[in-house]
């Protein structure tokens, strides 16, 4: 998957104000910004970003992922 495809997938699945994806090989860094994260615990924010990506993680398209939410 390209960085742009991941950004589009996350934007369509979540109500994000901003999303940025950078990759180095199979390692992806995702920065997601949304007001909806304000009332969520850190773990819940991580899970909400992982959820739309779960199929791609399961089939090996995405491997190592680092997520920062604001």
C-alpha positions as CSV (number, residue, x, y, z in Angstrom):
1,X,0.0,0.0,0.0
2,X,1.1,3.5,-0.7
3,X,1.1,6.2,1.9
4,X,-1.7,8.0,0.0
5,X,-3.8,4.9,0.0
6,X,-3.4,4.5,3.8
7,X,-4.2,8.2,4.3
8,X,-7.4,7.9,2.2
9,X,-8.5,4.7,4.0
10,X,-8.1,6.4,7.4
11,X,-9.8,9.6,6.3
12,X,-12.8,7.6,4.9
13,X,-13.1,5.4,8.0
14,X,-12.4,8.0,10.8
15,X,-13.4,11.6,11.3
16,X,-9.8,12.9,11.1
17,X,-8.8,16.6,10.8
18,X,-5.4,15.6,9.6
19,X,-3.5,12.3,8.8
20,X,0.1,11.9,7.7
21,X,1.7,8.7,6.7
22,X,5.4,8.1,6.2
23,X,7.1,4.9,5.4
24,X,10.5,3.3,5.3
25,X,10.3,-0.1,3.7
26,X,7.6,-2.0,5.6
27,X,7.6,0.4,8.6
28,X,4.9,2.9,8.6
29,X,4.5,6.0,10.8
30,X,1.0,7.4,11.1
31,X,0.1,10.7,12.7
32,X,-3.6,11.2,13.1
33,X,-5.3,14.4,14.4
34,X,-9.0,14.6,15.4
35,X,-11.1,16.3,18.0
36,X,-12.8,13.0,18.5
37,X,-9.7,11.7,20.3
38,X,-10.1,14.2,23.1
39,X,-12.3,12.0,25.2
40,X,-10.5,8.8,24.4
41,X,-7.8,7.0,26.3
42,X,-4.5,6.5,24.5
43,X,-5.2,2.8,24.0
44,X,-8.7,3.6,22.5
45,X,-7.2,6.1,20.1
46,X,-4.6,3.5,19.0
47,X,-7.3,0.9,18.5
48,X,-9.5,3.3,16.5
49,X,-6.7,3.9,14.0
50,X,-5.7,0.2,13.9
51,X,-9.3,-0.9,13.2
52,X,-9.5,0.3,9.5
53,X,-6.1,-1.2,8.9
54,X,-6.7,-4.6,10.5
55,X,-7.3,-6.4,7.2
56,X,-4.1,-5.0,5.7
57,X,-2.1,-6.0,8.8
58,X,-3.6,-9.5,8.7
59,X,-2.7,-10.1,5.1
60,X,0.8,-8.7,5.6
61,X,0.4,-5.6,3.4
62,X,1.3,-3.5,6.5
63,X,3.9,-4.7,8.9
64,X,5.4,-2.4,11.6
65,X,3.2,0.5,12.4
66,X,3.8,3.4,14.8
67,X,0.8,5.6,15.6
68,X,0.7,9.0,17.2
69,X,-2.6,10.6,17.8
70,X,-3.4,14.2,18.8
